Amino acid sequence: MEEFNIIGSSVLSRAVYDEKLRILTITFKNGKSYSYYNLPQEIWQAFKEADSKGRFFISNIKGKYIEG
């Protein structure tokens, strides 16, 4: 499991990725958390490397993976 605090985002606060289960959990600044299932390792890597985590999240994760 890998996790980090998201610095510099006006919306996102924290990200946790479970590589075995392929689940990404995002915590928002408002305190709510959502999990995204069956998220490939490559998307996690790209998310971590993105200059804007919020823009990457909206373009590449939100609405593209099962949310719970």
Backbone bond lengths (Angstrom), bond angles and torsions (degrees), N, CA, C in turn:
res aa  C-N    CA-C-N  psi(-1)  N-CA   C-N-CA  omega(-1)  CA-C   N-CA-C  phi
1 M - - - 1.445 - - 1.529 107.92 -
2 E 1.313 114.47 138.26 1.453 120.86 -178.95 1.523 108.06 -128.56
3 E 1.327 116.56 140.40 1.456 119.64 -179.14 1.520 111.08 -148.55
4 F 1.323 115.09 156.08 1.459 119.73 175.07 1.522 110.50 -159.75
5 N 1.331 115.08 153.70 1.456 121.81 173.19 1.520 107.81 -81.04
6 I 1.307 116.40 139.61 1.459 121.40 -179.16 1.525 107.80 -94.97
7 I 1.317 115.09 113.77 1.457 122.03 -178.62 1.530 109.18 -96.01
8 G 1.317 116.41 137.87 1.456 120.67 173.82 1.514 115.43 88.57
9 S 1.313 118.71 -0.23 1.461 121.06 178.42 1.520 109.15 -94.02
10 S 1.325 115.89 139.27 1.465 119.32 178.63 1.530 111.89 -83.29
11 V 1.337 117.01 -11.99 1.468 120.87 -175.41 1.527 112.60 -120.72
12 L 1.329 117.61 -42.43 1.462 121.94 -174.93 1.520 111.38 -92.39
13 S 1.337 115.96 143.96 1.460 121.17 -177.03 1.532 113.46 -116.03
14 R 1.351 116.38 -43.66 1.465 120.68 -172.76 1.523 110.17 -150.66
15 A 1.327 116.00 149.92 1.459 121.58 176.93 1.522 109.10 -134.20
16 V 1.331 115.55 136.27 1.466 122.44 177.07 1.521 107.12 -132.09
17 Y 1.341 116.00 130.17 1.463 120.16 179.75 1.518 109.59 -124.61
18 D 1.337 115.22 127.30 1.461 122.12 174.85 1.522 107.35 -101.89
19 E 1.321 116.15 103.74 1.467 120.58 -174.90 1.528 112.98 -66.73
20 K 1.322 118.06 -29.73 1.468 120.15 179.43 1.524 111.36 -70.64
21 L 1.323 116.39 -43.65 1.462 120.85 -179.41 1.528 112.64 -90.86
22 R 1.335 116.78 -10.78 1.470 123.58 -178.41 1.522 111.43 57.92
23 I 1.344 114.90 48.06 1.464 121.44 179.21 1.524 108.89 -118.46
24 L 1.334 115.59 126.51 1.458 122.21 173.69 1.515 107.96 -104.75
25 T 1.319 117.19 127.21 1.459 121.54 175.15 1.521 108.04 -114.06
26 I 1.316 114.86 123.32 1.456 122.22 179.62 1.520 108.29 -109.39
27 T 1.320 116.39 131.70 1.458 121.86 172.97 1.520 107.75 -106.93
28 F 1.310 114.99 131.79 1.451 121.55 -178.84 1.527 110.30 -94.73
29 K 1.318 116.39 163.06 1.469 121.53 -179.20 1.518 111.58 -60.02
30 N 1.340 117.94 -26.29 1.465 120.62 179.37 1.531 112.36 -78.72
31 G 1.356 116.87 -0.41 1.454 121.43 176.86 1.519 114.89 95.68
32 K 1.324 117.53 -12.55 1.470 120.32 179.52 1.518 109.95 -78.25
33 S 1.338 115.43 145.56 1.468 122.02 178.05 1.517 109.53 -123.30
34 Y 1.330 115.21 143.16 1.457 121.86 176.82 1.519 108.22 -133.70
35 S 1.325 115.70 143.32 1.464 121.36 177.80 1.515 109.16 -108.09
36 Y 1.323 115.25 144.29 1.460 122.96 179.94 1.527 106.87 -122.60
37 Y 1.340 115.65 119.56 1.451 122.77 -169.94 1.524 112.62 -95.35
38 N 1.324 114.61 150.47 1.463 123.43 177.14 1.527 111.47 62.82
39 L 1.315 116.11 36.53 1.465 122.17 -179.34 1.525 109.22 -86.79
40 P 1.326 117.53 120.17 1.467 120.75 -177.41 1.529 113.26 -64.90
41 Q 1.301 115.55 150.38 1.469 123.13 177.40 1.532 111.06 -54.36
42 E 1.351 116.65 -37.29 1.475 120.41 -177.94 1.530 111.36 -63.67
43 I 1.323 117.14 -36.61 1.469 120.77 178.87 1.529 109.43 -69.44
44 W 1.327 117.31 -40.07 1.454 121.55 176.35 1.528 110.35 -59.86
45 Q 1.317 116.57 -46.43 1.470 121.06 179.47 1.526 110.38 -60.16
46 A 1.325 116.41 -46.60 1.464 120.85 -179.41 1.532 110.70 -64.17
47 F 1.322 117.63 -38.83 1.464 121.75 177.12 1.526 110.28 -60.14
48 K 1.329 116.35 -46.93 1.473 120.38 -179.46 1.524 111.77 -61.15
49 E 1.331 116.76 -34.60 1.458 121.42 -176.02 1.529 113.59 -88.08
50 A 1.323 117.26 -10.56 1.467 120.86 -176.47 1.522 111.39 -66.03
51 D 1.335 115.55 139.56 1.466 120.35 176.27 1.519 110.60 -65.00
52 S 1.323 116.78 -41.27 1.463 121.67 177.82 1.525 108.53 -115.25
53 K 1.319 115.75 104.41 1.472 120.09 -179.43 1.528 110.36 -64.19
54 G 1.334 116.97 -38.19 1.457 120.86 -179.59 1.516 112.40 -63.59
55 R 1.325 117.05 -46.01 1.459 121.07 178.73 1.519 111.07 -64.22
56 F 1.327 116.53 -42.18 1.463 120.24 178.83 1.521 109.96 -62.84
57 F 1.330 116.86 -43.94 1.456 122.03 179.62 1.529 110.86 -57.22
58 I 1.309 116.52 -48.57 1.463 120.92 -178.08 1.527 111.00 -66.20
59 S 1.313 117.79 -41.51 1.469 121.71 -176.22 1.520 114.52 -77.48
60 N 1.336 117.30 -31.41 1.464 119.95 -168.57 1.527 116.46 -122.22
61 I 1.326 117.90 -10.19 1.470 119.27 -176.11 1.525 112.01 -124.61
62 K 1.324 117.30 -55.18 1.462 121.40 -176.41 1.530 110.22 -59.44
63 G 1.328 116.28 126.20 1.453 121.62 178.94 1.517 114.91 81.03
64 K 1.321 117.01 -4.40 1.475 120.52 -178.81 1.530 112.06 -107.03
65 Y 1.320 117.13 -18.08 1.471 121.44 -179.51 1.537 107.68 -126.52
66 I 1.321 115.60 153.15 1.466 121.13 -179.73 1.523 108.39 -61.03
67 E 1.310 115.18 127.15 1.469 121.85 -176.28 1.518 110.02 -106.45
68 G 1.315 114.97 139.36 1.457 118.63 177.96 1.481 112.52 -149.89
